[in-house]
Amino acid sequence: MNNDPWWRLEFYRTSQATSYDEAKEDGSLRVYELDDEPRLPLEEADPFTYAPLADLVVLVDQACDMMEHEAKINYYLTCNGEIMAKEEWDK
């Protein structure tokens, strides 16, 4: 069995859920499995602005905006189910 940590980019549109937990419960949370952990130490910078994670965020933003103009997306970087970093819209 592989004991390496598994990393995910998780996100949802704020028009579909009001919180991460709600999005997880109702199925509106989307999950993208990352091939490897982000190479930038999380304590030093915002991982959502570091490629290739930043490229994924831009792609998701553009795709969601095409479906729902000015969509607001909350993002979570998780490792083994624990939130390591988040980027949320103010409520």
Contacts in CASP RR format, 6 or more apart in sequence:
PFRMAT RR
TARGET T0000
AUTHOR 0000-0000-0000
METHOD contacts of the structure
MODEL  1
MNNDPWWRLEFYRTSQATSYDEAKEDGSLRVYELDDEPRLPLEEADPFTY
APLADLVVLVDQACDMMEHEAKINYYLTCNGEIMAKEEWDK
5 37 0 8 1.000
5 79 0 8 1.000
5 80 0 8 1.000
6 33 0 8 1.000
6 79 0 8 1.000
6 80 0 8 1.000
7 33 0 8 1.000
7 34 0 8 1.000
7 36 0 8 1.000
7 37 0 8 1.000
7 38 0 8 1.000
7 77 0 8 1.000
7 78 0 8 1.000
7 79 0 8 1.000
8 31 0 8 1.000
8 32 0 8 1.000
8 33 0 8 1.000
8 34 0 8 1.000
8 77 0 8 1.000
8 78 0 8 1.000
8 79 0 8 1.000
8 81 0 8 1.000
9 31 0 8 1.000
9 32 0 8 1.000
9 34 0 8 1.000
9 53 0 8 1.000
9 56 0 8 1.000
9 57 0 8 1.000
9 75 0 8 1.000
9 76 0 8 1.000
9 77 0 8 1.000
10 20 0 8 1.000
10 29 0 8 1.000
10 30 0 8 1.000
10 31 0 8 1.000
10 32 0 8 1.000
10 75 0 8 1.000
10 76 0 8 1.000
10 77 0 8 1.000
10 78 0 8 1.000
11 29 0 8 1.000
11 30 0 8 1.000
11 32 0 8 1.000
11 60 0 8 1.000
11 73 0 8 1.000
11 74 0 8 1.000
11 75 0 8 1.000
11 76 0 8 1.000
12 20 0 8 1.000
12 23 0 8 1.000
12 28 0 8 1.000
12 29 0 8 1.000
12 30 0 8 1.000
12 73 0 8 1.000
12 74 0 8 1.000
13 28 0 8 1.000
13 64 0 8 1.000
13 68 0 8 1.000
13 71 0 8 1.000
13 72 0 8 1.000
13 73 0 8 1.000
14 71 0 8 1.000
14 72 0 8 1.000
14 73 0 8 1.000
14 74 0 8 1.000
14 89 0 8 1.000
15 68 0 8 1.000
15 71 0 8 1.000
15 72 0 8 1.000
16 23 0 8 1.000
16 26 0 8 1.000
16 28 0 8 1.000
17 23 0 8 1.000
17 26 0 8 1.000
17 28 0 8 1.000
17 29 0 8 1.000
18 91 0 8 1.000
20 29 0 8 1.000
20 74 0 8 1.000
20 76 0 8 1.000
20 83 0 8 1.000
20 86 0 8 1.000
22 28 0 8 1.000
23 29 0 8 1.000
23 74 0 8 1.000
32 56 0 8 1.000
34 53 0 8 1.000
37 79 0 8 1.000
38 47 0 8 1.000
38 50 0 8 1.000
38 53 0 8 1.000
38 77 0 8 1.000
39 50 0 8 1.000
40 47 0 8 1.000
40 50 0 8 1.000
42 77 0 8 1.000
42 84 0 8 1.000
42 85 0 8 1.000
46 85 0 8 1.000
46 87 0 8 1.000
47 53 0 8 1.000
47 77 0 8 1.000
47 84 0 8 1.000
47 85 0 8 1.000
48 54 0 8 1.000
48 57 0 8 1.000
48 75 0 8 1.000
48 77 0 8 1.000
48 85 0 8 1.000
48 87 0 8 1.000
53 77 0 8 1.000
57 75 0 8 1.000
57 87 0 8 1.000
60 73 0 8 1.000
60 75 0 8 1.000
61 71 0 8 1.000
61 73 0 8 1.000
64 71 0 8 1.000
64 73 0 8 1.000
65 71 0 8 1.000
72 89 0 8 1.000
73 89 0 8 1.000
74 86 0 8 1.000
74 87 0 8 1.000
74 88 0 8 1.000
74 89 0 8 1.000
75 86 0 8 1.000
75 87 0 8 1.000
75 88 0 8 1.000
76 83 0 8 1.000
76 85 0 8 1.000
76 86 0 8 1.000
76 87 0 8 1.000
77 83 0 8 1.000
77 84 0 8 1.000
77 85 0 8 1.000
77 86 0 8 1.000
78 84 0 8 1.000
END
